[in-house]
Amino acid sequence: MSTVEPTRAAVLRARILDAARRIVMREGIDALSMRKIADAIGYSAASLYLHFEGRDAIARELGREGLAQLLVRLEACAEVEAPRARLHAFAHAYVAFGCAYPETYRLMFLPPREPPREQAQEEGDAAGAPPNEARSDAETAAITRLLADAFAPVCAEPALLARALWALLHGVVAFSLSGPAFAPESSRLEVVDAALDGWLGADCKPDATRKTGETPPDAT
């Protein structure tokens, strides 16, 4: 069976992203620059603009990749049959991912890109979001659906609680990355477990197979 080889442009784009990813992992988001990426792959900085609008576009593409990776982790947890156990598995996997890959996590939630005022006036709303932002929206919607589907059998407003859970998990990860508030992993998971058990009813008991502080195998 014949395979289609990637174009030179696709190969270079992948190299740019790989170099940017390594810079961010090694030195942090603030260290990322077009010149530093160009030096890493042996190209001129100007040539990078043929593939990306700039540093922010590269950072957002890395963030989209992070959302896709998180989605894979959560989809694995969807195999858990009991809805409540599935929600706890989602929560543990989310927190584990965010704390294990802090720079990737920060890239996932960069503020939306604002086009220049003149460009926005000329293009209006018809142009829509840039491709990588549109893809990020798709992954965000998929994650929200996973959470809502798990809430559906056990509550009356699954979409609302899905957003509430995501807000809670984001807050726990953000606190964990910025200071000692939830430094021990067990403390982070106790917070999300307590919140979930409270939302799902006062009579909710942790599953016999779930121990506080235990991370699901697919979340490491």
TORKOL-115152 format. One line per 2 residues: number of its first residue (from 1); their letters; for each residue x, y negated, z negated of C-alpha. Coordinates in pm, 1 decimal, padded with zeros to 6 digits. Layout:
N
NUM	A	X/Y/Z; ...
//
This chain:
220
1	MS	00000.0/00000.0/00000.0; 00142.0/-00336.3/00099.8
3	TV	00167.2/-00611.8/-00155.8; 00156.6/-00984.0/-00094.6
5	EP	00477.6/-01149.1/-00206.7; 00437.7/-01475.6/-00393.9
7	TR	00518.5/-01788.0/-00197.5; 00829.8/-01989.3/-00272.7
9	AA	00608.4/-02256.2/-00425.5; 00444.8/-02002.7/-00658.1
11	VL	00783.4/-01863.8/-00760.0; 00919.4/-02210.2/-00835.9
13	RA	00604.7/-02303.1/-01025.9; 00647.2/-01991.9/-01240.9
15	RI	01013.1/-02079.9/-01303.2; 00915.3/-02431.0/-01409.0
17	LD	00661.1/-02297.5/-01655.9; 00902.3/-02037.0/-01789.5
19	AA	01172.6/-02298.2/-01847.4; 00922.3/-02533.1/-02011.4
21	RR	00795.8/-02253.0/-02233.9; 01148.2/-02170.1/-02352.1
23	IV	01222.7/-02535.7/-02426.1; 00903.7/-02573.0/-02629.3
25	MR	00963.1/-02250.1/-02821.4; 01321.8/-02346.5/-02896.1
27	EG	01299.5/-02721.4/-02956.4; 00932.4/-02810.5/-02993.8
29	ID	00681.6/-02997.6/-02779.8; 00844.5/-03337.9/-02822.2
31	AL	01165.0/-03210.3/-02660.4; 00988.9/-03124.6/-02334.6
33	SM	01080.9/-03348.4/-02041.2; 01088.6/-03318.3/-01664.0
35	RK	01463.7/-03376.5/-01656.4; 01530.9/-03108.8/-01916.1
37	IA	01315.6/-02858.7/-01724.6; 01490.5/-02949.4/-01398.4
39	DA	01832.4/-02900.2/-01555.4; 01726.3/-02558.8/-01685.3
41	IG	01630.6/-02429.6/-01339.0; 01892.5/-02615.4/-01134.5
43	YS	01657.6/-02847.8/-00944.5; 01619.0/-03222.4/-00932.0
45	AA	01357.4/-03374.6/-01157.1; 01189.4/-03529.0/-00851.8
47	SL	01128.2/-03185.8/-00697.6; 00921.1/-03080.5/-00999.0
49	YL	00661.9/-03344.5/-00912.8; 00581.2/-03148.7/-00596.8
51	HF	00430.6/-02880.2/-00822.4; 00306.3/-03068.1/-01131.1
53	EG	00188.9/-03423.4/-01188.2; 00426.3/-03457.3/-01478.8
55	RD	00529.1/-03333.4/-01821.5; 00174.8/-03345.2/-01958.3
57	AI	00041.7/-03131.0/-01673.4; 00305.0/-02867.6/-01749.7
59	AR	00225.5/-02881.1/-02120.3; -00146.0/-02835.9/-02048.2
61	EL	-00080.8/-02537.4/-01825.8; 00119.3/-02379.0/-02108.2
63	GR	-00171.6/-02453.7/-02339.2; -00412.8/-02286.9/-02097.8
65	EG	-00188.8/-01979.5/-02094.2; -00202.1/-01981.3/-02474.0
67	LA	-00582.5/-01986.2/-02468.7; -00578.7/-01692.1/-02227.6
69	QL	-00346.8/-01498.0/-02459.6; -00570.5/-01572.5/-02758.0
71	LV	-00872.8/-01457.6/-02559.1; -00703.0/-01121.9/-02493.8
73	RL	-00645.0/-01077.9/-02869.0; -01006.6/-01157.4/-02947.4
75	EA	-01142.5/-00934.8/-02671.7; -00957.4/-00643.7/-02830.9
77	CA	-01141.3/-00715.9/-03157.2; -01473.6/-00701.7/-02971.8
79	EV	-01438.8/-00322.2/-02977.1; -01526.4/-00326.3/-03349.6
81	EA	-01890.4/-00211.1/-03360.5; -02023.0/-00360.3/-03686.2
83	PR	-02095.6/-00732.6/-03624.9; -01969.7/-00850.1/-03964.2
85	AR	-01652.7/-00645.6/-03941.5; -01604.5/-00778.4/-03587.6
87	LH	-01632.1/-01137.6/-03709.3; -01371.9/-01076.5/-03978.3
89	AF	-01146.9/-00913.7/-03717.1; -01189.6/-01215.3/-03487.7
91	AH	-01102.0/-01451.1/-03772.2; -00793.2/-01255.4/-03876.7
93	AY	-00670.5/-01225.5/-03517.3; -00720.1/-01597.0/-03452.2
95	VA	-00531.2/-01706.7/-03763.1; -00254.5/-01453.5/-03700.5
97	FG	-00206.4/-01578.6/-03343.8; -00204.3/-01946.6/-03435.9
99	CA	00045.2/-01901.3/-03717.7; 00269.9/-01665.5/-03518.8
101	YP	00294.7/-01900.8/-03218.5; 00277.5/-02254.0/-03361.3
103	ET	00411.1/-02442.7/-03059.0; 00182.4/-02253.3/-02822.1
105	YR	-00109.2/-02324.7/-03054.1; -00035.0/-02697.4/-03057.8
107	LM	-00020.7/-02699.5/-02678.1; -00362.9/-02533.2/-02664.4
109	FL	-00526.9/-02836.1/-02823.7; -00360.7/-03133.2/-02658.9
111	PP	-00602.8/-03425.7/-02613.8; -00781.0/-03436.8/-02275.7
113	RE	-00586.5/-03616.9/-02005.3; -00716.2/-03964.9/-01928.5
115	PP	-00666.8/-04070.9/-01562.3; -00549.0/-04428.6/-01500.6
117	RE	-00839.6/-04675.1/-01509.6; -00796.5/-04768.7/-01141.7
119	QA	-00792.5/-04403.0/-01036.8; -01099.7/-04324.5/-01245.2
121	QE	-01290.5/-04615.0/-01088.4; -01196.2/-04507.0/-00736.5
123	EG	-01270.6/-04138.2/-00781.2; -01573.5/-04163.6/-01010.6
125	DA	-01709.6/-03846.6/-01165.3; -01720.0/-03648.4/-00840.8
127	AG	-01360.3/-03534.2/-00854.4; -01416.8/-03326.3/-01167.5
129	AP	-01149.2/-03198.6/-01404.3; -00799.9/-03104.2/-01283.0
131	PN	-00768.6/-02728.8/-01209.6; -00577.7/-02635.9/-01524.0
133	EA	-00825.4/-02825.8/-01744.1; -01116.9/-02651.3/-01572.3
135	RS	-00956.5/-02314.9/-01640.9; -00904.0/-02413.1/-02004.2
137	DA	-01275.7/-02489.1/-02025.0; -01349.1/-02139.0/-01893.7
139	ET	-01133.1/-01973.6/-02158.7; -01281.8/-02193.9/-02430.3
141	AA	-01633.0/-02095.1/-02320.8; -01535.8/-01726.1/-02317.6
143	IT	-01400.7/-01744.7/-02673.1; -01715.8/-01923.4/-02791.5
145	RL	-01931.5/-01653.1/-02629.8; -01735.6/-01377.0/-02803.0
147	LA	-01793.1/-01538.6/-03141.3; -02159.4/-01613.1/-03070.5
149	DA	-02224.8/-01256.5/-02953.2; -02086.4/-01126.5/-03282.7
151	FA	-02301.8/-01367.7/-03484.1; -02619.1/-01292.4/-03284.8
153	PV	-02723.9/-00972.8/-03471.5; -02674.0/-01126.7/-03816.3
155	CA	-02790.9/-01489.2/-03797.7; -03051.5/-01711.2/-03634.4
157	EP	-02814.7/-01969.3/-03483.1; -02519.7/-01777.7/-03335.9
159	AL	-02397.6/-02059.5/-03109.4; -02387.2/-02307.1/-03398.1
161	LA	-02204.6/-02066.3/-03628.7; -01962.2/-01974.9/-03349.9
163	RA	-01857.9/-02340.2/-03326.7; -01846.2/-02368.7/-03705.5
165	LW	-01622.3/-02061.9/-03731.2; -01387.6/-02194.2/-03464.6
167	AL	-01367.4/-02527.3/-03648.5; -01288.7/-02344.7/-03973.2
169	LH	-01021.5/-02127.1/-03813.5; -00863.5/-02423.9/-03638.9
171	GV	-00850.9/-02610.9/-03968.2; -00689.5/-02319.6/-04150.5
173	VA	-00424.8/-02279.8/-03880.1; -00360.5/-02655.3/-03863.4
175	FS	-00317.8/-02675.8/-04241.8; -00090.9/-02371.8/-04236.3
177	LS	00132.7/-02524.0/-03968.3; 00152.4/-02868.1/-04127.0
179	GP	00214.3/-02785.8/-04491.1; 00200.3/-02539.9/-04779.5
181	AF	-00178.7/-02553.4/-04831.0; -00226.9/-02199.7/-04700.1
183	AP	00132.4/-02082.1/-04694.4; 00079.7/-01715.8/-04793.1
185	ES	-00102.9/-01517.3/-04527.2; -00327.9/-01365.0/-04792.5
187	SR	-00443.8/-01714.8/-04894.5; -00537.0/-01803.6/-04536.3
189	LE	-00736.3/-01486.6/-04488.2; -00911.2/-01518.2/-04824.9
191	VV	-01041.4/-01858.8/-04716.3; -01184.5/-01737.9/-04384.8
193	DA	-01324.4/-01419.0/-04539.3; -01497.6/-01615.2/-04816.2
195	AL	-01647.5/-01858.7/-04565.2; -01775.1/-01579.6/-04342.2
197	DG	-01922.4/-01386.3/-04632.7; -02095.2/-01703.7/-04751.9
199	WL	-02243.0/-01777.5/-04409.8; -02360.6/-01420.3/-04360.6
201	GA	-02545.4/-01406.3/-04691.6; -02478.1/-01384.8/-05061.4
203	DC	-02533.0/-01010.3/-05055.1; -02262.2/-00958.3/-04793.4
205	KP	-01999.0/-00710.6/-04906.1; -01660.3/-00671.6/-04740.0
207	DA	-01638.6/-00360.4/-04526.2; -01479.7/-00066.1/-04699.9
209	TR	-01215.2/-00059.1/-04427.6; -01128.9/-00427.3/-04465.8
211	KT	-00897.1/-00538.6/-04742.1; -00844.2/-00904.2/-04816.0
213	GE	-00517.5/-01013.6/-04663.4; -00505.5/-00729.0/-04412.9
215	TP	-00437.6/-00829.3/-04053.2; -00599.4/-00623.6/-03774.8
217	PD	-00342.9/-00421.8/-03576.2; -00419.7/-00606.8/-03254.6
219	AT	-00358.2/-00947.3/-03411.3; 00013.4/-00909.6/-03474.6
//
